[in-house]
């Protein structure tokens, strides 16, 4: 029986929805994505398992085209749009991979896409988004300001505003990572480490694992350099966003976007922070064992597993390597363990933590 069909027999219909994302939406997303993406590998390496003291399985989302799991969400969103919605076009805000994924998906469907980025955003990322056919506009000092500008632009232009971490269609696409993992492992995982940036990957995967593998402990991992969701998760703090329009029931409608913090509280067993040093260690570990490149956000889950090494000893664990978009210069410096002044070190890692900075001033 396909893994996604198990939920129909095990889970009542009323328990299959969380934060605006229904389990059936994830199943539908997988069918749509199967037309354009092949499943990413789930791999093990004896040296990595030895270092962690646990049987370790790594999901290589860095092998997705564009080097990030986010393309799953962008492709699912665009495939779900009606002709009328495509004609309106899409507008979003980003600091990294989300902008590229939405631009790529929009280009495939000949849909206009406008992307707002903070002033001073990584010029290489801006150039990559532009090369994929989107219009890039720099404004504001951080993601929050760029998103506010995107919502305002959508209201004036009639385009649809797509939030990177609060759009159910994106979340459903991201959650297909979990369906693949569940089919790829020979035996159930005891613990799964998931990177938390905007939170939508962890939220979507958590919905799947809570339904199909409830005994698996889910640990979200966020950088201490951009800890908004982790601290909100622990403190109980909530925050309102100008959400614009989200896509519901195939139509653009002004409906409440899913509250990511609330979903994470429902699906995760813990949400921990890791330091820049832990993330740098994880990037080196991926290169030395699996011979895979990981960006800062992509290495966060392994950093969390390394941080919790004693607590997971002897268990069967999963780690999501969510992206590999690191520059050769940054990778070289991290691999060589150069001792940089704190400000310079932070600047180097910050470029790789861009996708962890959504809502940097709050959850």
C-alpha positions in Angstrom: 0.0 0.0 0.0 1.4 3.4 -0.9 2.5 5.3 2.2 0.1 8.2 1.7 -2.9 5.8 1.6 -2.2 4.6 5.1 -3.5 7.8 6.5 -6.9 7.1 5.0 -7.2 4.0 7.0 -5.5 5.1 10.2 -6.6 8.7 10.6 -10.1 10.2 10.8 -11.0 12.8 8.2 -11.3 15.5 10.9 -7.7 14.9 12.1 -6.1 15.3 8.7 -5.9 19.1 8.6 -3.5 21.4 10.4 -3.0 25.1 9.8 -4.9 25.2 6.6 -3.0 22.2 5.1 -4.9 19.0 4.6 -3.1 15.7 4.3 -4.9 15.1 1.0 -3.4 18.4 -0.3 0.1 16.8 0.4 -0.9 13.7 -1.5 -2.1 15.8 -4.4 1.1 17.8 -4.3 3.1 14.6 -4.6 1.2 13.6 -7.7 1.7 16.9 -9.3 5.4 17.1 -8.5 6.0 13.5 -9.8 5.5 15.0 -13.3 8.5 17.3 -12.9 10.7 16.1 -10.0 12.2 12.7 -9.2 12.5 11.7 -5.5 15.7 12.9 -3.9 18.1 10.3 -2.4 18.0 9.2 1.2 21.6 8.1 2.0 23.7 6.7 4.8 27.5 6.7 5.4 29.3 4.6 8.0 31.6 7.4 9.0 28.7 9.9 9.6 26.9 7.3 11.6 30.1 6.6 13.6 30.6 10.3 14.3 27.0 10.7 15.6 26.9 7.3 17.4 23.6 6.7 15.7 22.4 5.1 12.5 22.0 8.2 10.3 19.9 8.7 7.2 20.2 12.0 5.3 17.6 13.3 2.8 19.5 15.1 0.0 17.3 18.1 -0.8 20.4 19.8 -2.1 20.0 17.6 -5.2 16.7 19.3 -6.2 17.2 21.6 -9.2 18.3 25.0 -7.9 19.8 23.2 -5.0 16.9 23.6 -2.5 13.7 21.9 -1.3 11.9 25.2 -1.9 11.4 24.4 -5.6 8.9 21.7 -4.5 6.7 24.4 -3.1 7.0 26.8 -6.0 6.2 24.1 -8.6 3.2 22.9 -6.6 1.9 26.4 -6.2 2.1 27.2 -9.9 0.7 23.9 -11.0 -2.3 24.5 -8.7 -3.2 28.0 -10.1 -6.2 28.5 -12.4 -5.7 30.3 -15.7 -7.2 33.4 -14.1 -4.8 33.4 -11.2 -1.8 32.9 -13.5 -2.9 35.9 -15.5 -2.8 38.1 -12.4 0.8 37.2 -11.6 2.6 36.6 -8.3 4.5 38.9 -6.0 6.6 37.8 -3.0 9.5 38.8 -0.7 12.7 36.8 -0.1 16.3 36.7 1.0 17.3 33.6 -0.8 16.0 30.3 -2.2 12.3 31.0 -2.1 12.6 33.8 -4.6 14.5 31.6 -7.0 12.0 28.7 -6.6 9.0 30.9 -7.3 10.7 32.7 -10.2 11.7 29.3 -11.7 8.2 27.9 -11.4 6.6 31.1 -12.7 8.9 31.0 -15.7 7.9 27.4 -16.6 4.3 28.5 -16.6 4.8 31.9 -18.3 3.5 33.8 -15.3 4.7 37.2 -14.3 6.7 37.3 -11.0 7.8 40.2 -8.9 10.2 39.6 -6.0 11.0 42.1 -3.3 14.3 41.8 -1.4 15.8 43.8 1.4 18.3 46.5 0.4 21.8 45.1 0.6 20.6 41.5 -0.1 23.2 39.1 -1.5 23.7 40.3 -5.1 24.4 36.8 -6.4 20.9 35.7 -5.2 19.3 38.8 -6.7 21.0 38.0 -10.0 19.9 34.4 -9.9 16.3 35.5 -9.4 16.5 37.9 -12.3 18.0 35.3 -14.5 14.9 33.2 -14.0 12.7 35.9 -15.4 11.4 37.7 -12.3 11.5 41.4 -11.6 13.6 42.1 -8.5 13.0 45.2 -6.4 15.2 46.0 -3.3 13.6 47.9 -0.5 13.7 48.1 3.3 16.2 46.9 5.8 15.0 43.4 6.4 12.6 40.7 5.2 9.7 42.2 7.1 10.0 45.5 5.3 10.3 43.7 1.9 7.2 41.7 2.6 5.2 44.7 3.6 6.2 46.3 0.3 5.2 43.1 -1.5 1.7 43.2 0.1 1.3 46.8 -0.8 2.3 46.2 -4.4 -0.1 43.3 -4.6 -3.0 45.4 -3.4 -2.2 48.1 -6.1 -1.5 45.8 -9.0 -4.0 43.0 -8.4 -1.2 40.4 -8.3 -1.3 37.6 -5.7 1.0 37.9 -2.7 2.8 34.7 -1.8 4.4 34.6 1.7 7.4 32.3 1.9 6.4 30.4 5.0 2.6 31.0 5.4 1.2 29.8 2.1 -0.5 26.4 2.4 0.2 25.5 -1.2 3.9 25.9 -0.6 3.8 24.0 2.6 2.0 21.1 1.0 4.8 20.9 -1.6 7.5 21.0 1.0 5.7 18.2 3.0 6.3 15.8 0.1 9.8 15.4 1.5 8.3 13.5 4.4 6.3 11.1 2.2 9.4 10.2 0.2 11.4 9.6 3.4 8.8 7.3 4.9 8.9 5.1 1.8 12.7 5.2 1.5 13.6 4.0 5.1 13.6 0.3 5.6 12.7 0.7 9.3 11.0 3.7 11.1 13.1 6.5 12.4 13.4 7.1 16.1 14.3 10.8 15.7 14.1 13.2 12.7 15.9 16.5 12.6 14.4 19.2 10.4 15.8 22.7 9.7 13.6 25.6 10.7 13.9 28.8 8.8 10.5 30.2 8.0 9.1 27.0 9.5 7.0 25.7 6.7 9.2 22.7 5.9 9.1 21.5 9.5 5.4 22.2 9.8 4.5 20.3 6.6 6.8 17.3 7.4 5.5 17.3 10.9 1.9 16.9 9.7 2.9 13.9 7.7 5.0 12.2 10.4 2.4 12.9 13.1 -0.1 11.0 10.9 2.1 8.1 9.6 4.9 7.7 12.1 3.7 9.2 15.4 6.4 7.5 17.5 9.2 9.4 15.6 10.4 12.3 17.7 10.6 15.5 15.6 13.3 18.0 16.5 13.3 21.4 14.7 16.7 23.2 14.5 17.2 26.9 14.0 20.3 29.1 14.0 20.9 31.1 17.1 21.8 33.9 14.7 18.2 34.1 13.5 16.2 32.5 16.3 12.8 34.2 16.0 10.6 31.0 15.6 12.6 29.0 18.2 12.2 31.7 20.8 8.5 32.2 20.0 8.0 28.5 20.1 9.3 28.4 23.7 7.9 31.6 24.9 4.3 31.3 23.6 4.6 34.6 21.8 2.4 35.2 18.7 2.6 37.7 15.9 0.2 39.1 13.3 1.4 39.4 9.7 -0.1 41.3 6.8 -0.8 38.1 4.9 -2.3 39.4 1.7 -4.1 36.7 -0.2 -3.5 33.0 0.1 -4.8 30.3 -2.2 -7.7 28.3 -0.9 -9.9 25.7 -2.7 -8.3 26.6 -6.0 -9.4 30.3 -5.8 -7.6 33.4 -4.5 -9.3 34.4 -1.3 -8.6 36.6 1.7 -8.4 33.9 4.3 -6.2 33.6 7.4 -2.7 32.3 6.6 -1.5 29.4 8.8 0.2 30.4 12.0 3.5 28.7 11.6 4.4 28.9 15.3 1.1 27.3 16.3 1.6 24.5 13.8 5.2 23.9 15.0 3.9 23.6 18.6 1.5 21.0 17.5 3.9 18.8 15.5 7.4 19.2 17.0 8.7 17.6 20.1 11.4 20.2 20.5 12.8 23.2 18.7 16.4 23.9 19.5 19.0 26.6 18.6 22.5 25.9 17.3 25.4 28.3 17.0 27.3 29.5 13.9 30.2 27.3 15.0 27.9 24.2 15.1 26.6 25.0 11.6 30.1 25.4 10.3 31.1 22.0 11.8 28.0 20.4 10.1 29.0 21.9 6.7 32.5 20.4 7.1 31.0 17.1 8.3 28.8 16.8 5.2 31.7 17.5 2.9 34.0 15.0 4.7 31.5 12.1 5.0 28.8 12.3 2.3 30.9 14.6 0.0 27.9 16.9 -0.2 27.7 20.7 -0.2 25.4 22.3 2.3 24.5 25.9 2.8 24.2 27.2 6.4 20.4 26.7 6.5 20.8 23.3 4.8 23.3 22.1 7.5 21.2 23.2 10.5 19.6 19.8 11.0 22.9 18.0 11.1 24.2 20.6 13.5 21.3 19.9 15.8 22.0 16.1 15.7 25.7 16.7 16.4 24.7 19.0 19.3 22.4 16.2 20.7 24.8 13.4 20.1 24.7 11.9 23.6 20.9 12.0 23.7 20.5 10.1 20.3 23.2 7.5 20.9 22.3 4.1 19.4 19.1 5.4 17.7 18.0 5.5 14.1 17.9 9.1 13.0 17.0 11.2 10.0 18.5 14.5 8.9 17.2 16.8 6.2 19.9 18.5 4.2 17.6 21.2 2.8 19.9 23.1 0.5 23.4 23.3 -1.0 23.6 26.9 -2.3 27.0 27.9 -0.8 29.6 29.8 -2.7 33.0 28.3 -3.3 34.7 31.0 -1.3 32.5 30.5 1.7 32.8 26.7 1.5 36.6 27.0 1.3 36.9 29.2 4.3 34.6 27.0 6.4 36.4 23.8 5.3 39.8 25.3 6.3 38.4 26.4 9.6 39.8 29.9 9.2 39.6 32.0 12.3 37.8 35.1 11.3 37.0 38.2 13.3 33.5 37.8 14.8 31.9 40.5 12.5 33.4 38.9 9.4 32.5 35.4 10.5 29.0 36.5 11.1 28.8 38.1 7.6 30.0 34.9 6.0 27.5 32.7 7.8 24.7 35.2 7.5 24.7 34.8 3.7 24.1 31.1 4.2 21.4 31.6 6.8 19.3 33.9 4.6 16.4 31.5 4.5 16.3 31.4 8.3 15.7 35.1 8.6 12.0 35.3 7.7 10.3 37.3 10.3 13.7 38.2 11.9 11.9 40.5 14.4 9.4 38.0 15.5 7.8 34.7 14.8 
